[in-house]
């Protein structure tokens, strides 16, 4: 376990390399903790990550890439144990319709691969919409930009770092 950010210490991540997400948090002076875990290529879901890092699924957030018919690409950040409500996201973004982008487009759009997508230091700065559950916890977790590493931080710090808009965009899995 490593605490980074405001204390000014250096940060070593997977294979001794900092991720862009971690560099961004350092640059912003955000206090965070990194947790690494073993990756199972057959279980890249956020609920598995939550179990492996010892957090509740509602504290671990997955980042999904979506495209609206009016406003284009955006990032939707929802709890591990929930799914994106595309109609609710469309209302929040001002789109009539919004859909998740095909997996083959995720890396070209964000610079991240499935299981490592984060709104922190994405390839381009897209609008970020975060489910309102984010405000119910003192600590949340999001991908650090690579598979097998999560960054834990205060919700307010995350929202500030990604310029996130909060709204009701998640629903219970069907």
C-alpha positions in Angstrom: 0.0 0.0 0.0 1.4 3.4 -1.0 0.1 6.8 -0.2 0.9 9.4 -2.8 0.0 13.0 -3.5 0.4 15.9 -1.2 3.2 14.4 0.9 5.6 14.9 -2.0 7.1 11.4 -2.1 7.8 9.7 -5.4 5.4 7.0 -6.7 6.3 3.7 -8.2 3.6 1.8 -10.0 3.4 -1.4 -12.0 6.9 -2.3 -13.4 8.2 0.9 -11.8 6.5 3.2 -14.2 4.0 5.9 -13.3 0.7 6.0 -15.2 -0.6 9.2 -16.7 -3.5 9.1 -14.3 -1.0 9.0 -11.3 1.1 11.8 -12.9 -2.1 13.9 -13.2 -3.0 13.4 -9.5 0.6 14.3 -8.5 0.5 17.4 -10.6 -2.8 18.4 -9.0 -1.5 17.7 -5.5 -4.3 15.2 -4.8 -3.8 12.7 -2.0 -4.4 9.1 -3.1 -3.5 5.5 -2.5 -2.6 2.9 -5.0 -3.7 -0.7 -4.7 -2.4 -3.4 -7.0 -4.0 -6.7 -7.6 -3.5 -9.8 -9.7 -5.3 -9.6 -13.1 -7.4 -12.4 -14.4 -8.0 -11.8 -18.1 -11.3 -13.7 -17.8 -12.5 -11.4 -15.0 -11.8 -7.8 -15.9 -15.0 -6.5 -14.3 -15.0 -3.8 -11.6 -16.7 -6.1 -9.1 -13.8 -8.5 -9.3 -11.4 -5.6 -8.8 -13.5 -4.5 -5.7 -13.1 -7.9 -4.1 -9.4 -8.0 -4.8 -8.7 -4.6 -3.3 -11.0 -5.0 -0.3 -13.6 -2.3 -1.1 -17.3 -2.5 -1.4 -18.6 -2.6 -5.0 -20.4 0.7 -4.6 -17.0 2.3 -3.8 -15.3 1.1 -6.9 -16.2 2.9 -10.1 -15.8 1.7 -13.7 -15.4 4.1 -16.6 -17.4 3.5 -19.7 -17.0 5.2 -23.1 -20.3 6.4 -24.7 -21.3 8.4 -27.7 -24.4 10.6 -27.9 -26.2 11.6 -31.1 -25.8 15.3 -30.5 -22.7 15.8 -28.3 -20.4 13.0 -29.3 -18.1 11.0 -27.0 -18.3 11.2 -23.2 -17.2 9.1 -20.2 -19.7 7.6 -17.8 -18.5 6.6 -14.4 -20.7 4.2 -12.5 -20.4 1.9 -9.4 -19.0 -1.6 -10.0 -22.3 -3.3 -9.0 -24.5 -1.2 -11.2 -24.9 -0.6 -15.0 -25.2 2.5 -17.0 -28.7 3.8 -17.6 -28.2 5.1 -21.2 -31.5 7.1 -21.2 -30.6 8.8 -17.9 -27.1 9.7 -19.3 -28.7 11.0 -22.5 -30.9 13.3 -20.5 -27.9 14.6 -18.5 -25.8 15.2 -21.6 -28.5 16.8 -23.7 -28.5 13.9 -26.2 -31.6 12.2 -27.6 -29.8 8.9 -27.7 -26.6 7.6 -26.3 -24.8 4.2 -26.7 -21.7 2.6 -25.4 -18.9 2.7 -28.1 -17.7 -0.7 -29.5 -14.8 -2.1 -27.5 -12.5 -1.7 -30.6 -12.9 2.1 -30.3 -12.2 2.4 -26.6 -8.4 2.4 -26.8 -8.1 4.8 -29.9 -10.5 7.2 -28.1 -9.0 7.1 -24.6 -5.5 5.6 -24.8 -6.6 2.9 -22.4 -7.5 -0.7 -22.7 -10.5 -2.6 -21.3 -9.9 -3.1 -17.6 -7.7 0.0 -17.4 -10.0 2.8 -18.7 -10.1 5.9 -16.5 -11.2 9.5 -16.9 -7.9 10.6 -15.3 -5.5 11.8 -18.1 -7.5 10.3 -21.0 -6.0 10.7 -24.5 -8.5 13.5 -25.0 -10.5 15.5 -22.5 -14.1 14.3 -22.8 -17.0 15.4 -20.7 -17.2 13.1 -17.6 -20.5 12.1 -16.0 -20.4 10.4 -12.6 -23.2 8.6 -10.9 -24.5 10.4 -7.8 -23.6 7.4 -5.6 -20.1 8.8 -5.7 -21.2 11.4 -3.0 -22.2 8.7 -0.5 -18.7 7.6 0.4 -15.6 9.2 1.9 -13.3 7.1 -0.4 -13.7 5.8 -3.9 -11.6 3.8 -6.3 -11.1 4.1 -10.0 -8.6 2.5 -12.5 -5.2 4.0 -12.3 -4.9 3.6 -16.1 -3.7 0.0 -16.3 -5.1 -3.3 -15.5 -4.3 -4.5 -12.0 -4.0 -1.1 -10.3 -6.7 1.1 -8.7 -6.3 4.5 -7.3 -8.2 5.3 -4.1 -9.1 9.0 -3.4 -11.8 11.3 -2.0 -14.8 11.7 -4.3 -14.4 15.5 -4.3 -10.8 15.2 -5.5 -11.8 12.9 -8.3 -14.6 15.1 -9.4 -12.4 18.1 -9.5 -9.6 16.3 -11.3 -11.9 15.1 -14.1 -14.2 18.1 -14.1 -17.0 15.6 -13.5 -20.8 16.3 -13.6 -22.8 14.3 -11.0 -26.2 12.8 -11.8 -28.3 9.7 -11.6 -26.9 7.6 -14.5 -26.7 4.1 -13.0 -29.3 1.4 -12.3 -29.3 -2.0 -10.7 -27.9 -4.7 -12.9 -30.6 -6.6 -14.7 
